[in-house]
Amino acid sequence: QVQLVESGGGLVQAGGSLRLSCAASGRTFSSYTMGWFRQAPGKEREFVAAISWSGGNTYYADSVKGRFTISRDNVKNTVYLQMTSLKPEDPAVYYCAASELYLDSSWPNYDYWGQGTQVTVSS
């Protein structure tokens, strides 16, 4: 069992940066692929990024590649999403999630979810 709590969302100007954090409880955090997803109003949940259990491998959606960086600290049981060069199409509720599958990008394959944190970008 893993419980996830996101933080770090907020309002930022286009071109700005935000860092999201996701704190996990549970002793097995380091055995899960961790992912970030986002969902804007009226749109489907969208894959953003994933990181392997060791942190050695990452996978990004094309829409964020080169702008977002996912990382994790298995001592602090935390996964991060550093977002830079934010665009008007990035606003959404951002969710972190845990999966037993390797670097999976499909949200139904994630077993545990946080409550989400809102990211708003002003132009």
C-alpha positions as CSV (number, residue, x, y, z in Angstrom):
1,Q,0.0,0.0,0.0
2,V,1.3,3.4,-1.0
3,Q,-0.3,6.8,-0.1
4,L,0.7,9.8,-2.2
5,V,0.4,13.5,-1.4
6,E,1.3,16.1,-4.0
7,S,2.3,19.7,-3.4
8,G,3.9,22.6,-5.2
9,G,1.2,23.6,-7.6
10,G,0.1,27.2,-8.1
11,L,-0.1,30.1,-10.4
12,V,2.9,31.0,-12.6
13,Q,3.4,33.2,-15.7
14,A,4.0,31.6,-19.1
15,G,7.7,30.8,-19.4
16,G,8.1,30.4,-15.7
17,S,8.9,27.4,-13.6
18,L,7.3,25.3,-10.8
19,R,8.5,22.2,-9.0
20,L,5.9,19.7,-7.9
21,S,6.6,17.2,-5.1
22,C,4.9,14.0,-4.2
23,A,5.5,12.5,-0.8
24,A,4.8,8.8,-0.5
25,S,4.2,6.7,2.6
26,G,4.9,3.0,2.7
27,R,8.1,1.0,2.9
28,T,7.8,-0.2,-0.7
29,F,8.1,3.1,-2.4
30,S,11.4,2.3,-4.0
31,S,10.0,-0.7,-5.7
32,Y,7.5,1.3,-7.8
33,T,7.7,3.1,-11.1
34,M,6.4,6.6,-10.3
35,G,4.6,8.7,-12.8
36,W,3.1,12.1,-13.3
37,F,-0.2,12.6,-15.1
38,R,-2.3,15.7,-15.7
39,Q,-5.9,16.4,-16.5
40,A,-7.4,19.6,-17.8
41,P,-11.1,20.4,-17.6
42,G,-13.0,18.5,-20.3
43,K,-9.9,16.5,-21.3
44,E,-8.7,13.0,-20.7
45,R,-6.0,12.2,-18.2
46,E,-2.7,12.6,-19.9
47,F,0.7,11.0,-19.2
48,V,3.4,13.4,-18.4
49,A,6.5,11.5,-17.2
50,A,7.6,8.4,-15.4
51,I,10.7,7.3,-13.6
52,S,12.0,3.8,-12.8
53,W,12.2,2.4,-9.3
54,S,16.0,3.2,-9.1
55,G,15.7,6.6,-10.8
56,G,18.0,5.5,-13.5
57,N,15.5,5.7,-16.3
58,T,12.9,8.2,-17.3
59,Y,10.2,8.5,-19.9
60,Y,8.5,11.7,-21.1
61,A,5.5,12.7,-23.2
62,D,6.6,14.5,-26.3
63,S,4.7,17.6,-25.2
64,V,6.9,18.1,-22.2
65,K,10.2,16.6,-23.3
66,G,13.1,19.1,-22.8
67,R,11.0,21.2,-20.5
68,F,10.0,18.9,-17.6
69,T,12.3,16.7,-15.5
70,I,11.2,13.9,-13.2
71,S,13.3,12.7,-10.4
72,R,13.0,10.8,-7.2
73,D,14.6,10.5,-3.8
74,N,14.1,7.0,-2.4
75,V,15.5,8.0,1.0
76,K,12.9,10.8,1.4
77,N,10.2,8.7,-0.4
78,T,9.5,11.7,-2.7
79,V,9.2,12.1,-6.4
80,Y,9.5,15.5,-8.1
81,L,8.5,17.1,-11.3
82,Q,10.5,20.2,-12.3
83,M,8.6,22.2,-14.9
84,T,10.2,24.9,-16.8
85,S,9.2,27.1,-19.8
86,L,5.6,26.6,-18.9
87,K,3.1,27.1,-21.7
88,P,-0.6,28.1,-21.8
89,E,-1.4,24.4,-22.7
90,D,0.2,23.1,-19.5
91,P,-2.4,24.1,-16.9
92,A,-4.2,21.1,-15.4
93,V,-4.5,19.2,-12.2
94,Y,-1.3,17.2,-11.9
95,Y,-1.3,13.8,-10.2
96,C,1.4,11.5,-9.1
97,A,0.9,7.8,-9.2
98,A,2.7,4.5,-8.5
99,S,2.8,1.5,-10.8
100,E,4.3,-2.0,-10.5
101,L,5.0,-1.9,-14.3
102,Y,8.2,-0.6,-15.7
103,L,8.0,3.0,-17.0
104,D,4.4,2.6,-18.0
105,S,2.6,5.5,-19.6
106,S,-1.0,4.2,-19.4
107,W,-2.9,5.6,-16.4
108,P,-5.1,2.4,-15.8
109,N,-1.9,0.6,-15.0
110,Y,-1.1,2.8,-12.1
111,D,-2.4,1.4,-8.8
112,Y,-2.0,4.3,-6.4
113,W,-2.9,8.0,-6.9
114,G,-2.5,11.2,-5.1
115,Q,-5.3,13.8,-4.8
116,G,-3.7,16.1,-7.4
117,T,-2.3,19.6,-7.3
118,Q,-3.5,22.5,-9.6
119,V,-1.1,24.2,-11.9
120,T,-2.3,27.4,-13.6
121,V,-0.3,29.4,-16.2
122,S,-1.1,33.0,-16.9
123,S,-0.2,34.5,-20.3
